[in-house]
Each structure stands twice: as C-alpha cells, then as structure tokens.
C-alpha cells in the first residue's frame, strides 16, 4: 500500500503547479507588455519590430498570453467596435486638412495603447476570414492552459498504453487547433487537415510504440519506467513536423506571391515556388524546435542537481515539478520557436524564378535586389 501511495499522482499539488505555471507565463507576458514602448497605432502594423528576434518574440509571447482567455465575447466585440471606430475617424480625418481626431479624450499614448491592446485581443480570438470567435482551447492564448497538461501527461507517462493514449490526445488537440485557425477560403483545407491528422497520429503512435517497445525489451522494468519520459520528445518532433509540412505543402505546388519593401505585390497573378519552399521548410523547422523546450528540457532539468535529489527523496514531487517546468517552458518556448524565423521573410532576387529577376521598382525604376514573402506561422 505504501508503495502504491508513493507513486500515485498528487492531484492538488499538481493542479496548484499547473496554476503556478500558467501564472508565471502570464506574469512574463505582463512584464514584457509593461516594459515595451507604445508606437503610434497602425491597423495594418505591429506594435513590435518584426526585424529582430526580440520583437518577434514579444509579439508571439503576448499573443500566447493566457490572460486573453478571460475576456468575454461582449468585450471582444467591443474591441472590434473600437477598432472600426478608429478606422472610420482616421479615414474622415485624412480627407480634411485638420489633424486626426482622437477617439474620445485622453492622451495620444493612452489611446494608442488601448488600440494596440484591442487589436491583440481581437487578433487572438476572432478568425480573420469568418469573423467568428475561435473556441478558447484552440486559440494561441489557449496553448499553455489547454495543451500544456496534455504534454505533462505524455512526459509523466510510465507505461506504453498511457503514452500512446496521450500522444493520440495531443495530436487530436493539435489537429483541432489547425482546423479552427485554418485558411477558411481554401476549399482543400478540410481534406488536407484530415490527411495531416491521420499522418500525425500515425507517426506519433508509431515512433512512441517503437521506442517504448525497444526500451522495455532492452532495459529492466525500473530503468524502462524512467526512460519512457524521453519517448515523447522524438515522437512529438516527427508528428508535429509532418503535421505542419502536410498542411502547408500545397503552397509548394501553387507558390506564394512576392512583395517589395512596402508590402506591394510585385507581379499580380504570379507566385514563387522557391519562396514557398523556404516558407514551408522554415515553419516546419520551427515546429520541430518547439518540441525541445516542451518535451526535452523539463525531463533534463528533473534529472539534474537539486531537483533530482528532491525527487529522489520524495517521488510525489515528480508530477507537480514536471507540470510547472513544462508549462513555463511551453509558454516561453512556443513564442521563441515561432520567432526564430521572421513571418515576413526576404529572399534574394538570385534565388527566385527567372520571371521575377528583371522586375523593376515602379518608383525608382531600378531592378529589385530583394523580395519579401509571408512565411506564415
């Protein structure tokens, strides 16, 4: 009985650890938000520079902020109305000689801050194509509180059936995230998502089962129980990479439009397959990189120094500590992985198709040296 109780999962400490992990991620986002400067609001712009890793990281960190889940539908719609009102006033003021009117009283900086915050709330909760609210579990801000506990269960799994079950749940949740954040204007999206789901689940279960079977046959029961925590890492890398590649692979067939430095399409109706390849490969790589802080770093920290000694003395600390470390690693690692590559990336004129290599800037009449394209997330 004592042995059973020592290895059982402490529910209350684990829940408190999960709340602490979500709170830490929210706290980091709050610090970044309060320490950031507030530029003049632009509806089609970004609050943070997307030319640096720090700016891209800050943008994604605030997009993944779990606090955004607390806003009601009514508040989100109010934010939409605020943005529409600002756009209307800006259009009217631009046609007159007077300076742009402010949306109500208050300083320009406080107005800009309110507008940026409204844009952040709307962008993370409302689908850009349909205008419908994305269910909370499938928003970017829902990754840590909803997907995080599933990842904890995968890392904490101590038997092959348990690991396979949570691997399936993880890929199912990822598929739903892809579905609710899909390009709703694409008629092939549902078919592609179904295919990606089947491949992701199949690959995750195959890798997990294969490694778990190898470990159970090669090592003793005690050693195998400890080593199973590492199986989720390679299975997640393979599944997430394949999932992302299959969803984005149609772009390689159709290509993506190229833009100039002012975000203008350089050739209407023409797309670049070379740029599409780079975008898909970069996004797939970032999805693979994301798995390291989620599935590799927490088990590594748990096997080192003071944490290892603490867990060895009291096994009941294993799940709560793993929960906290994984949620914090997830909450910070996800924005970092996405920020590795800029969403709007550049490509040299020498690396695109011949049809683009002699195009000229309509303003300067000089041949383009660099093009830009949307890599996506």
Secondary structure, DSSP 8 states (H G I E B T S, - for coil): -HHHHHHS--HHHHHHHHHHHHHHHHHHHHHHHHHS------TTS-SS-TTSHHHHHHHHHHHT-GGGGG--HHHHHHHHHHHHHHHHHHHHHHTSSS----SSSS-HHHHHHHHHHHHHHHHHHB-TTT--B--GGGSGGGIIIIIHHHHHHHHH--SHHHHHHHHHHHHHHHHHHHHHTS-TT-TTHHHHHHHHHHHHHHHHHHHHHHHHHHHHHHS-HHHHHHHGGGHHHHHHHHHHHHHHHHHHTHHHHH-B--B-TTS-BSSTT--BHHHHHHHHHHHHHHHHHHHIIIIIHHHHHHTSHHHHHHHHH-TTHHHHHHHHHHHHHHHHHHHHHHHTS-SEEEEEGGGS-GGGTT-B-TTT--B-SEEEEE---
